[in-house]
């Protein structure tokens, strides 16, 4: 557990929770980024708090700076990995479509997975995320096989919209 004493902290509260907002240190010309955490009040479960937050149609809690005598926050690190095939198909993305821009011959998406991690310690918070789309060549009568294996560090990005706005990018390096 990490503690700070007699420091100003941005907090918000309701009948079900107390929340804290800890801004990241960012460059002056960048968008503000912050870690926000909700602590359920005694007797309130995480599930009921999640339900309340997901049905609230507001902009979120109104934070105000106040000086706390003592503020404690745990050190932690979490990782998650999920398949997005069903979720993206449910949103209408054409998973089973043909993707001629990905090479000659028929191709198909065989897997989409997303990994994310966050680490919080005395130095601050570090978050990473990566989405991988696995594409395979459909069986055809093509005799010449072309092989492409991403087995060394590479760059990636996710773009959206007709203007191809980059919404996430990163570098993948093979561990080891």
Wavefront OBJ file of the C-alpha trace (Angstrom):
o trace
v 0.000 0.000 0.000
v 1.246 3.468 -0.859
v 0.398 6.485 1.284
v 0.676 10.242 0.934
v -0.008 12.605 3.791
v -1.521 16.092 3.776
v -1.762 16.228 -0.017
v -4.411 17.612 -2.337
v -6.318 14.869 -4.148
v -9.237 15.108 -6.586
v -12.214 13.250 -5.120
v -15.910 12.757 -5.823
v -18.559 10.918 -3.865
v -22.124 9.678 -4.016
v -24.318 7.558 -1.794
v -22.672 4.450 -3.288
v -18.988 5.316 -3.702
v -16.030 7.602 -3.202
v -13.883 8.157 -6.284
v -10.401 9.523 -6.785
v -8.871 11.008 -9.931
v -5.077 10.988 -10.223
v -3.857 12.898 -13.302
v -0.933 11.546 -15.279
v 1.986 13.853 -15.935
v 1.649 14.697 -19.625
v 3.228 17.055 -22.089
v 1.696 20.557 -22.139
v 0.244 20.075 -25.628
v -1.228 16.603 -25.018
v -4.708 15.589 -23.945
v -5.244 15.170 -20.220
v -5.049 11.580 -19.013
v -5.919 10.347 -15.532
v -6.391 7.214 -13.462
v -9.864 7.170 -11.912
v -10.792 4.652 -9.208
v -14.159 4.082 -7.513
v -14.260 2.690 -3.957
v -17.709 1.257 -3.127
v -19.123 2.485 0.170
v -19.500 -0.159 2.910
v -22.372 -2.516 2.043
v -22.209 -1.754 -1.705
v -20.897 -4.555 -3.921
v -18.673 -4.038 -6.941
v -21.417 -5.581 -9.107
v -24.080 -3.116 -7.950
v -21.647 -0.218 -8.353
v -20.833 -1.333 -11.907
v -24.548 -1.559 -12.697
v -25.120 1.938 -11.313
v -22.191 3.415 -13.242
v -23.197 1.704 -16.496
v -26.779 3.010 -16.315
v -25.848 6.563 -15.281
v -26.250 8.898 -18.219
v -24.112 11.722 -16.853
v -20.638 12.897 -17.770
v -19.311 11.107 -14.717
v -18.518 12.264 -11.215
v -17.741 15.899 -10.432
v -14.304 15.908 -8.873
v -13.011 18.594 -6.534
v -9.588 19.075 -5.014
v -9.398 18.628 -1.292
v -6.592 18.171 1.163
v -6.570 14.723 2.720
v -4.792 13.935 5.955
v -3.938 10.487 4.587
v -4.528 8.912 1.175
v -3.707 5.255 0.578
v -3.735 3.404 -2.723
v -2.507 -0.140 -3.403
v 0.395 -1.095 -5.603
v -0.861 -3.555 -8.193
v -0.319 -5.032 -11.614
v -3.017 -6.690 -13.714
v -3.079 -8.307 -17.136
v -5.938 -9.444 -19.320
v -6.258 -11.233 -22.637
v -9.564 -11.628 -24.459
v -10.753 -12.814 -27.849
v -12.722 -10.152 -29.726
v -14.091 -12.275 -32.593
v -17.652 -12.629 -31.255
v -17.821 -9.108 -29.815
v -16.729 -7.419 -33.056
v -19.018 -9.621 -35.149
v -21.879 -8.664 -32.817
v -21.105 -4.989 -33.455
v -21.398 -5.555 -37.188
v -17.738 -5.748 -38.204
v -17.387 -8.032 -41.251
v -15.159 -10.690 -39.683
v -15.811 -13.314 -42.391
v -15.299 -10.842 -45.252
v -12.590 -11.051 -47.899
v -9.651 -8.687 -47.350
v -7.910 -8.218 -50.716
v -5.802 -5.346 -49.349
v -3.942 -7.867 -47.188
v -2.400 -9.656 -50.141
v -3.277 -11.508 -53.270
v -5.715 -14.358 -53.016
v -8.557 -14.960 -50.612
v -7.819 -14.313 -46.942
v -9.797 -14.663 -43.750
v -9.506 -13.397 -40.187
v -8.881 -16.383 -37.926
v -8.410 -14.662 -34.556
v -8.600 -11.249 -32.950
v -7.215 -10.936 -29.449
v -6.637 -7.982 -27.172
v -4.159 -7.844 -24.313
v -3.941 -5.062 -21.762
v -1.943 -4.452 -18.618
v -1.688 -1.785 -15.981
v 0.922 -1.345 -13.289
v 0.526 1.113 -10.423
v 3.368 1.807 -8.006
v 5.243 4.669 -6.347
v 6.471 5.864 -9.744
v 2.921 6.255 -11.079
v 0.776 4.215 -13.435
v 1.822 2.523 -16.659
v -0.758 1.071 -19.021
v -0.241 -0.890 -22.219
v -2.603 -2.481 -24.695
v -2.252 -4.423 -27.915
v -4.727 -5.916 -30.340
v -3.642 -8.675 -32.711
v -5.545 -9.709 -35.822
v -4.501 -13.074 -37.232
v -5.167 -13.457 -40.945
v -4.811 -16.702 -42.877
v -4.939 -17.436 -46.547
v -8.049 -19.371 -47.518
v -7.469 -22.658 -49.286
v -7.252 -22.148 -53.005
v -5.541 -23.596 -56.033
v -2.560 -21.264 -55.659
v 0.632 -23.313 -55.946
v 3.142 -20.684 -54.820
v 2.956 -20.064 -51.105
v 4.129 -16.773 -49.703
v 5.002 -16.834 -46.032
v 4.924 -13.828 -43.734
v 5.731 -14.415 -40.078
v 5.916 -11.537 -37.633
v 8.699 -13.084 -35.543
v 10.703 -9.957 -34.770
v 9.809 -6.523 -33.369
v 7.218 -4.620 -35.407
v 5.078 -1.492 -35.324
v 1.301 -1.596 -35.305
v -1.632 0.774 -35.175
v -5.391 0.733 -35.145
v -7.144 3.244 -37.329
v -10.787 4.188 -37.550
v -13.113 6.006 -39.880
v -12.846 7.154 -43.450
v -10.090 9.578 -42.482
v -8.127 6.696 -40.978
v -7.632 8.338 -37.578
v -5.070 6.474 -35.495
v -6.705 5.449 -32.223
v -3.936 3.227 -30.855
v -0.396 2.423 -31.891
v 2.585 0.691 -30.446
v 5.654 -1.447 -30.856
v 5.613 -5.193 -30.347
v 8.854 -6.877 -29.405
v 9.190 -10.597 -28.960
v 10.147 -11.390 -25.351
v 13.425 -13.082 -24.780
l 1 2 3 4 5 6 7 8 9 10 11 12 13 14 15 16 17 18 19 20 21 22 23 24 25 26 27 28 29 30 31 32 33 34 35 36 37 38 39 40 41 42 43 44 45 46 47 48 49 50 51 52 53 54 55 56 57 58 59 60 61 62 63 64 65 66 67 68 69 70 71 72 73 74 75 76 77 78 79 80 81 82 83 84 85 86 87 88 89 90 91 92 93 94 95 96 97 98 99 100 101 102 103 104 105 106 107 108 109 110 111 112 113 114 115 116 117 118 119 120 121 122 123 124 125 126 127 128 129 130 131 132 133 134 135 136 137 138 139 140 141 142 143 144 145 146 147 148 149 150 151 152 153 154 155 156 157 158 159 160 161 162 163 164 165 166 167 168 169 170 171 172 173 174 175 176
